[in-house]
Structure formats: C-alpha cells, structure tokens
C-alpha cells in the first residue's frame, strides 16, 4: 500500500494533488507545530499586468509558538474572505464563478485554519476526480517526532511504500525506514503547462490558478 503524508497547506500547488492521486491513501500531518507565515496559511496566484506572483493568505491568531496545526484559529476580525473573492475577481474575472464548490465554501464561516485547508483540499480532490482516501494524523493515536512520526503513521496504515517529495530527502531518516522495511519513494513531479493567462507561464502556482484557467478541464491536466 502506497502512503503519502503532508501538512494541510493553503490552496496547494499541482504537485500536492498529483502525489495524492498516485497514492493508495493520504494522511494530513496536522498534529505537528504550526509554522507562522508558512505554506499552511499562504500561497501564490499569478498577476496579469506584470506577469508576477501575488501572495494570498489567511490571517491567524497564535497564542504561543507551540500551537499545533490542528489548533490554529483564524483571525476573522480581518475581512480575509471578502479580500480573497475580490482578488479572484480582479485576477480571473468571472471565471471563479464557474468553480461551483467555491461559492458554498466561501459562504461558510471558518474558525480553524486546519478545517478550512482540509475541506478545500477534499472538495478540490472531488472536483479533480481524485478518489484517494484522505485521513488526519490527529485522529490517530500516533506519536513520535520528525521521521519517527512519519514512520509510525506508515506502520499504522500497514504501508508497504512511503511516497514523499524530493525536497524531504534532506531531512528524512532513510535508515529508520530501511530498518522497518518500508522503502521511501521520492516523487519527482514534472510540472505540466496549461491554459494560463498572460505570455509567461509561471509554474508552482496555487491549484486555484489551474481551476480558474481550465475550469472543468482541470482534471485532464494531471
């Protein structure tokens, strides 16, 4: 059984969804410390006028640095939902209206960042016709730190292979997985091109850029 594990990021890029699609099961690593100004709370869209990146984020309130991802509270005193919709309209015109699940999504009030991210990724997987089962690490009694935690999650799922990003090669304890007889498969994603506004194609934008540009054809890009 091929298992992949990753923190629930905000509006992930295409590679994130490609790993999910090529796994037999996927686990959200939401029981680790939250990284302020990390990918859990922000991502990038493409501007049209200057063909550059624009950061979009969800503000949070943190009482202490040890807060786990699953406990992070959204700062709803800031009108972030209204700002998001305004940004979508400005960058993509009426295209975002065609992504039906987004309207219902933004009509809701969200308290926790983890809930927002996981629900978006889940709905996005459905839209992209990705049917890999999704789980949350916080729902299981699994402990450990860093590589040990990842390995224990793999054991919990009786995984025969662990699919990880190539970037994790720098910090993963490969020997630990070798001893457990669970090979690590480093997933190298070849970024496709798609119908993106402008003359310069920018890779690694949020999945939203694909959805707004390709709409119902988005699932064919994978």
Phi, psi and omega per residue, in radians:
X1 nan 2.167 -3.131
X2 -1.526 2.085 -3.118
X3 -2.026 2.420 3.011
X4 -2.168 2.614 -3.065
X5 -2.396 2.339 3.104
X6 -2.759 2.675 3.059
X7 -1.180 2.582 3.134
X8 -1.345 1.746 -3.088
X9 -1.580 2.868 -3.135
X10 -1.430 2.155 3.097
X11 0.775 1.080 -3.006
X12 -0.996 2.893 3.104
X13 -1.442 3.090 -3.040
X14 -1.084 -0.669 -3.110
X15 -1.027 -0.591 3.115
X16 -1.045 -0.803 -3.109
X17 -1.302 -0.522 3.100
X18 -1.143 -0.691 3.086
X19 -1.113 -0.760 3.103
X20 -1.024 -0.806 -3.096
X21 -1.060 -0.601 -3.082
X22 -1.654 0.274 3.097
X23 -1.975 2.749 3.051
X24 -1.486 -0.401 3.069
X25 -2.737 2.653 -3.119
X26 -2.315 2.397 -3.137
X27 -2.089 2.226 3.025
X28 -1.347 2.107 3.126
X29 -1.489 1.406 -3.045
X30 -1.864 0.188 3.136
X31 -1.916 0.541 3.066
X32 -2.110 2.962 -3.079
X33 -1.125 2.445 3.102
X34 -1.341 2.397 3.120
X35 -1.812 1.920 -3.133
X36 -1.057 2.333 -3.111
X37 1.134 0.438 3.069
X38 -1.658 -2.982 -3.088
X39 -1.216 -0.239 3.120
X40 -1.182 -0.394 -3.053
X41 -2.149 0.017 3.141
X42 -2.697 2.788 3.080
X43 -2.809 -3.065 -2.972
X44 -2.109 2.485 2.983
X45 -2.088 2.950 -3.127
X46 -1.797 2.302 3.039
X47 -1.474 2.670 -3.086
X48 -1.664 -0.700 -3.046
X49 -1.118 -0.758 -3.111
X50 -2.004 0.154 3.092
X51 0.894 0.913 -3.069
X52 -2.288 -3.079 3.140
X53 -1.639 2.488 3.055
X54 -2.195 2.157 3.136
X55 -1.393 2.395 3.044
X56 -2.175 2.403 -3.039
X57 -2.482 2.932 2.994
X58 -2.056 2.104 -3.125
X59 -1.229 2.556 -3.116
X60 -2.274 2.825 3.032
X61 -2.016 2.104 -3.116
X62 -2.053 2.167 3.112
X63 -1.452 -0.560 -3.114
X64 -2.677 2.763 -3.059
X65 -1.247 -0.257 -3.112
X66 -1.538 0.087 -3.116
X67 -1.040 2.297 3.095
X68 -1.397 2.712 -3.136
X69 -0.939 -0.733 -3.086
X70 -1.152 -0.266 -3.086
X71 -1.854 -0.004 -3.072
X72 -1.216 2.246 -3.113
X73 -1.724 2.396 3.097
X74 -1.356 2.433 3.088
X75 -1.488 1.577 -3.096
X76 -1.414 0.052 3.031
X77 -1.265 -0.335 3.061
X78 -1.673 2.412 -3.064
X79 -1.433 1.054 -3.032
X80 -1.218 -0.605 -3.137
X81 -1.141 -0.769 3.107
X82 -1.110 -0.673 3.127
X83 -1.154 -0.717 3.101
X84 -1.021 -0.882 -3.091
X85 -1.093 -0.662 3.091
X86 -1.119 -0.693 3.117
X87 -1.165 -0.740 3.104
X88 -1.037 -0.775 -3.124
X89 -1.117 -0.738 -3.098
X90 -1.187 -0.692 -3.077
X91 -1.502 -0.565 -3.006
X92 -2.169 0.106 3.135
X93 1.096 -2.418 -3.099
X94 -1.479 0.042 -3.086
X95 -1.004 -0.653 -3.057
X96 -1.167 -0.342 3.111
X97 -1.167 -0.386 -3.095
X98 -1.392 -0.217 3.063
X99 -1.579 1.561 -2.918
X100 -0.978 -0.702 -3.035
X101 -1.193 -0.346 -3.109
X102 -1.183 -0.662 -3.138
X103 -1.066 -0.861 3.111
X104 -1.071 -0.661 -3.110
X105 -1.089 -0.764 -3.106
X106 -1.479 -0.139 3.040
X107 -1.386 -0.265 -3.124
X108 -1.503 2.730 3.020
X109 -1.734 2.260 -3.077
X110 -1.966 2.335 3.140
X111 -1.791 -0.692 -3.087
X112 -1.964 2.376 -3.132
X113 -1.100 -0.689 -3.127
X114 -1.026 -0.741 3.141
X115 -1.135 -0.735 3.134
X116 -1.073 -0.900 -3.068
X117 -1.102 -0.806 -3.101
X118 -1.172 -0.708 3.134
X119 -1.154 -0.696 3.100
X120 -1.095 -0.837 -3.116
X121 -1.072 -0.698 3.124
X122 -1.098 -0.839 3.131
X123 -1.145 -0.632 3.137
X124 -1.164 -0.703 3.078
X125 -1.049 -0.745 3.104
X126 -1.071 -0.753 -3.137
X127 -1.112 -0.648 -3.106
X128 -1.523 0.060 3.123
X129 1.091 0.688 3.055
X130 -1.782 2.062 -3.026
X131 -1.906 0.327 3.104
X132 -1.102 2.295 3.100
X133 -1.079 2.386 -3.109
X134 -1.990 2.400 -3.116
X135 -2.339 2.876 3.093
X136 -2.026 2.266 3.130
X137 -1.077 -0.571 -3.106
X138 -1.143 -0.261 -3.134
X139 -1.546 -0.100 -3.105
X140 -1.991 2.667 3.109
X141 -1.520 1.297 -3.110
X142 -2.176 2.214 -3.127
X143 -2.051 -3.035 -3.105
X144 1.995 2.975 3.119
X145 -2.236 2.565 3.074
X146 0.891 -2.178 -3.061
X147 -1.070 -0.602 -3.139
X148 -1.097 -0.726 3.124
X149 -1.116 -0.784 3.127
X150 -1.071 -0.747 3.125
X151 -1.113 -0.733 -3.135
X152 -1.132 -0.588 3.065
X153 -1.167 -0.748 3.090
X154 -1.011 -0.752 3.128
X155 -1.131 -0.669 3.130
X156 -1.033 -0.605 -3.109
X157 -1.687 0.081 -3.094
X158 0.950 0.708 -3.113
X159 -1.185 2.481 3.066
X160 -1.778 -0.277 3.072
X161 -2.555 2.504 3.067
X162 -1.968 2.054 3.130
X163 -1.617 2.179 -3.099
X164 -2.361 2.794 3.096
X165 -1.258 2.689 -3.128
X166 -1.108 -0.489 -3.131
X167 -1.168 -0.423 -3.107
X168 -1.340 -0.139 -3.124
X169 -1.044 -0.451 -3.100
X170 -1.234 -0.490 -3.045
X171 -2.126 -0.194 3.141
X172 -1.234 2.416 3.074
X173 -1.507 1.584 -3.062
X174 -1.118 -0.578 -3.127
X175 -1.114 -0.630 3.133
X176 -1.072 -0.765 3.130
X177 -1.236 -0.622 3.129
X178 -1.094 -0.721 3.131
X179 -1.130 -0.538 3.135
X180 -1.520 0.002 3.136
X181 1.064 0.658 3.062
X182 -2.101 1.770 -3.116
X183 -1.170 2.517 3.069
X184 -1.654 2.193 3.077
X185 -1.838 1.952 3.126
X186 -1.451 2.058 -3.035
X187 -1.544 2.017 3.107
X188 -1.810 1.969 -3.055
X189 -1.617 2.167 3.069
X190 -1.607 1.889 -3.007
X191 -1.192 2.181 3.113
X192 -1.438 2.851 2.970
X193 -1.714 2.666 3.093
X194 -2.552 3.107 -3.091
X195 -1.247 1.681 -3.112
X196 -2.009 2.385 -3.135
X197 -1.093 2.566 3.121
X198 1.724 3.091 -3.093
X199 -1.660 -0.453 -3.106
X200 -1.824 2.166 3.115
X201 -1.488 2.169 3.115
X202 -1.812 2.195 3.098
X203 -1.471 2.883 2.993
X204 1.090 0.485 2.990
X205 -1.318 2.931 3.050
X206 -0.999 2.664 3.072
X207 -0.981 -0.429 3.122
X208 -1.031 -0.607 3.141
X209 -1.096 -0.707 3.077
X210 -1.144 -0.843 -3.087
X211 -1.037 -0.778 -3.083
X212 -1.258 -0.478 -3.141
X213 -1.543 -0.712 -3.069
X214 -1.774 -0.302 3.103
X215 0.903 -2.140 -3.061
X216 -1.230 -0.139 3.090
X217 -1.579 -0.025 -3.035
X218 -0.983 -0.679 -3.090
X219 -1.147 -0.387 -3.126
X220 -1.352 -0.295 -3.120
X221 -1.196 -0.534 -3.137
X222 -1.319 nan nan
